[in-house]
């Protein structure tokens, strides 16, 4: 199962972090930035991907702004939708 988590593109994660910090209020997205930085350090960590999904879900109306400035996040989140979770 550990090999099923695809590797994220570190350059695109770094770009996403930079864009979010530049265009959105840091206080509003601090947990999102933290999990993205952790994911950049450990790109195959499934728990961090799940945390990213939970944090993104909790952003409410900010989701649109996040995806405007960091569209790569939608690719990371969508990749998790297609993983095999069958028992």
C-alpha positions as CSV (number, residue, x, y, z in Angstrom):
1,X,0.0,0.0,0.0
2,X,2.9,2.4,0.6
3,X,3.9,2.1,-3.0
4,X,0.3,3.1,-4.1
5,X,0.7,6.7,-3.0
6,X,2.0,8.6,-6.0
7,X,4.9,11.0,-5.5
8,X,3.9,14.7,-5.5
9,X,5.7,17.2,-7.7
10,X,7.9,19.1,-5.1
11,X,8.3,22.1,-7.4
12,X,4.6,22.5,-7.8
13,X,4.0,22.1,-4.1
14,X,6.6,24.8,-3.4
15,X,5.0,27.1,-6.0
16,X,1.6,26.5,-4.4
17,X,3.0,27.4,-1.0
18,X,4.6,30.6,-2.4
19,X,1.4,31.7,-4.2
20,X,-0.8,31.0,-1.2
21,X,1.5,33.0,1.1
22,X,1.6,35.9,-1.4
23,X,-2.1,36.2,-2.1
24,X,-4.0,34.9,0.9
25,X,-4.0,35.9,4.6
26,X,-1.5,33.7,6.4
27,X,-3.8,33.3,9.5
28,X,-6.7,32.0,7.3
29,X,-4.6,29.2,5.7
30,X,-1.8,28.5,8.3
31,X,-2.8,24.8,8.8
32,X,-3.0,24.3,5.0
33,X,0.5,25.8,4.6
34,X,1.8,23.6,7.4
35,X,0.5,20.4,5.8
36,X,1.8,21.3,2.4
37,X,5.3,22.0,3.8
38,X,5.1,18.6,5.6
39,X,4.0,16.9,2.3
40,X,6.9,18.5,0.5
41,X,9.2,16.9,3.1
42,X,7.5,13.5,2.9
43,X,5.8,13.3,-0.5
44,X,4.5,9.7,-0.2
45,X,2.9,10.1,3.2
46,X,-0.7,8.9,3.0
47,X,-1.5,10.4,6.4
48,X,-0.4,13.8,5.2
49,X,-2.6,13.5,2.1
50,X,-5.6,12.6,4.3
51,X,-4.8,15.6,6.5
52,X,-4.5,17.9,3.5
53,X,-8.0,16.7,2.4
54,X,-9.5,17.3,5.8
55,X,-8.0,20.8,6.1
56,X,-9.1,21.7,2.6
57,X,-12.6,20.5,3.3
58,X,-12.7,22.8,6.4
59,X,-11.7,25.9,4.4
60,X,-15.3,26.5,3.3
61,X,-15.5,29.5,1.0
62,X,-11.7,29.8,0.9
63,X,-11.5,26.7,-1.1
64,X,-12.0,28.6,-4.3
65,X,-9.3,31.1,-3.5
66,X,-6.9,28.3,-2.6
67,X,-7.5,26.6,-5.9
68,X,-7.2,29.8,-7.8
69,X,-3.7,30.4,-6.5
70,X,-2.6,26.8,-6.0
71,X,-4.5,24.6,-8.6
72,X,-2.0,21.8,-8.1
73,X,-3.7,21.0,-4.8
74,X,-6.7,19.8,-6.8
75,X,-4.5,17.3,-8.6
76,X,-3.1,16.0,-5.3
77,X,-6.5,15.7,-3.8
78,X,-8.0,14.1,-7.0
79,X,-5.2,11.5,-7.0
80,X,-6.4,10.2,-3.7
81,X,-9.9,9.6,-5.1
82,X,-8.6,7.0,-7.4
83,X,-6.6,5.0,-5.0
84,X,-7.8,1.4,-4.3
85,X,-9.5,1.3,-0.9
86,X,-11.1,-2.1,-1.3
87,X,-10.8,-4.5,1.6
